[in-house]
Amino acid sequence: MLRMTRNELAEASQVAVATLADFESGKRSPHPRTLSAIRSALETAGVEFIEENGGGAGVRLRKEGSE
């Protein structure tokens, strides 16, 4: 969606690459503050998180010019 590498996400969120890899593989679950840092980095990069609205929670790219 963003074409962001794991290394770029790690840098943007200040979360270690190995930690991201562990989350992706299911080896461990993230702490709430880590999830918050990852979400913030993704939102800064243009992702919008969509709350449950009957169709399920999800994500989408923010439209250009809207914030």
matplotlib code that plots the C-alpha trace (Angstrom):
import matplotlib.pyplot as plt

x = [0.0, 2.7, 5.6, 7.4, 10.1, 10.4, 13.5, 11.7, 8.9, 11.3, 13.0, 9.8, 8.3, 11.5, 10.8, 13.6, 13.5, 13.8, 10.7, 8.7, 9.8, 8.7, 5.3, 4.9, 5.8, 3.6, 6.5, 5.3, 2.6, 3.3, 3.0, 0.3, 3.0, 4.7, 1.4, 0.8, 4.3, 3.7, 0.2, 1.5, 4.3, 1.8, -0.7, 2.1, 2.9, -0.7, -2.7, -6.1, -7.4, -11.2, -13.1, -15.6, -18.7, -20.7, -18.4, -15.4, -12.4, -9.8, -7.3, -7.0, -4.7, -5.6, -6.7, -4.3, -5.0, -7.1, -5.9]
y = [0.0, 2.5, 0.5, 1.0, -1.5, -3.0, -0.9, 2.3, 1.4, 0.6, 3.9, 5.9, 4.2, 3.8, 0.1, -2.4, -4.3, -7.6, -6.6, -5.9, -9.3, -11.1, -9.4, -10.4, -14.0, -14.3, -15.0, -12.3, -9.7, -6.0, -3.9, -1.1, 1.6, -0.2, -0.5, 3.2, 4.0, 1.8, 3.3, 6.8, 6.1, 4.6, 7.5, 10.0, 8.1, 8.5, 5.5, 6.1, 3.5, 2.9, 1.8, -1.0, 0.3, -2.8, -3.6, -4.4, -2.4, -1.6, 0.8, 3.0, 5.7, 9.2, 11.3, 14.0, 17.3, 15.9, 15.6]
z = [0.0, 1.0, -0.5, 2.8, 3.7, 7.2, 7.7, 6.8, 9.2, 11.9, 11.5, 11.3, 14.3, 16.3, 16.7, 16.1, 12.8, 14.7, 16.8, 13.6, 12.2, 15.4, 15.2, 11.5, 12.2, 15.3, 17.6, 20.0, 20.4, 20.5, 23.6, 23.4, 23.2, 20.4, 18.5, 19.0, 17.6, 14.5, 14.0, 14.3, 11.7, 9.3, 9.8, 9.2, 5.9, 4.7, 6.1, 7.6, 10.1, 9.7, 12.8, 12.8, 11.0, 10.1, 7.3, 9.4, 10.5, 7.9, 6.4, 3.4, 2.0, 2.9, -0.1, -1.2, 0.4, 3.3, 6.9]

ax = plt.figure().add_subplot(projection="3d")
ax.plot(x, y, z, "-o")
ax.set_aspect("equal")
plt.show()
